[in-house]
Amino acid sequence: MTNPTDALDDDTLAALEAEFGDVEAGVAACVQLWFGLENPEEMLEAMTE
């Protein structure tokens, strides 16, 4: 599985970050909420390997 933000081209990612802030941090926060994880970064790293 790839990082969800990898599928976005640079312009789209820049537009989303301008609108909503750090998209990757938002993805990590969603993963943490969904799975109740203490350290969502570890799961995201495992998912992207």
Contacts in CASP RR format, 6 or more apart in sequence:
PFRMAT RR
TARGET T0000
AUTHOR 0000-0000-0000
METHOD contacts of the structure
MODEL  1
MTNPTDALDDDTLAALEAEFGDVEAGVAACVQLWFGLENPEEMLEAMTE
1 47 0 8 1.000
1 48 0 8 1.000
2 47 0 8 1.000
2 48 0 8 1.000
3 24 0 8 1.000
3 27 0 8 1.000
3 44 0 8 1.000
3 47 0 8 1.000
3 48 0 8 1.000
4 27 0 8 1.000
5 13 0 8 1.000
5 23 0 8 1.000
5 24 0 8 1.000
5 27 0 8 1.000
6 48 0 8 1.000
8 16 0 8 1.000
8 23 0 8 1.000
13 23 0 8 1.000
16 23 0 8 1.000
17 23 0 8 1.000
20 26 0 8 1.000
27 44 0 8 1.000
28 40 0 8 1.000
28 41 0 8 1.000
28 44 0 8 1.000
29 40 0 8 1.000
31 37 0 8 1.000
31 40 0 8 1.000
31 43 0 8 1.000
31 44 0 8 1.000
32 40 0 8 1.000
35 43 0 8 1.000
37 43 0 8 1.000
END
